[in-house]
Amino acid sequence: MTPTAAKVLQEALALPAEERAELADMLLSSLGLAGSRIDRLWAQEAVERLDAFGAVLMDAIPAEDVFKELEDR
């Protein structure tokens, strides 16, 4: 990783979780991978999580709690 990229990464990691997620999404989109394997894998993951939730195999956690936990790290 170049020094410039390392600096950008360091600054990005200091952002709140929601902004990091938005930045990650924009970076992935910039790679032109729309409709790619990544999208298919995320869609599959979403279906599996929804099925697990519906079968009461996992608990729902409010988004606010998840983002707070990430910010507290």
N, C-alpha and C positions, 0 to 999 in steps of 0.2 A: 504494500500500500504506500502510495506517495505521501510525503509530509502534508500536502494540501488535503488529500483525502482523509488522512488521520485527524487533521484539525476539524474538518467538516463533521466527521463521525463523532469526535469528542463534543462538539457543540450540539449536534443532533441528540446525543444521549442525555444532554442536560435539559432538553425540552420536556414539558409535561407529556404524559403517556398519549393523550389524544392527539397532540400535535405530532408526536413521533409516528403514530399510526397513519396520520394523513400524509406525512412526508414519505413514509415507506410506500404507501399506495401510489403516490405521484412518481416516485423513483421506479417502481415496478412498471407502471404505465409507460414511462419514458423508454423502456426497453422494447416496446412494441410486442409484448407477449399476450395481448388481448386474445381471448379464445384459445389460449395455449394450454399446455399440460398443467400449468399452475392453476389456471381458472378451473379446469376440470377437477383437479385434486381438492381445491377449496370447496367446490360444489358438493363433491362426494363427502367431504368432512362435515359440511353443514347438514346433509341428509342423515348421516350417521349420528350426529349429535341430537338432531330433532327426534330421530327414532329412539335413541337412548332416553331422552327426556320423556317422551310419550310412554315408554315402558317403565318409567320411574326407576331407571338405572343410574340416574344422576340428578343432582339437586340444581335448582335454578339459583343463581347468584345475581343480585341486582347489579347492573352495569356501574352504578355509582361506587359500589363497594369494590368492584374489580379495579376501576381506574384509581381509586384512592390507594388501594394496596400497591399498585404499580408506582404511583407517585411517591409513596413512602419508602420505597426501596433505595 
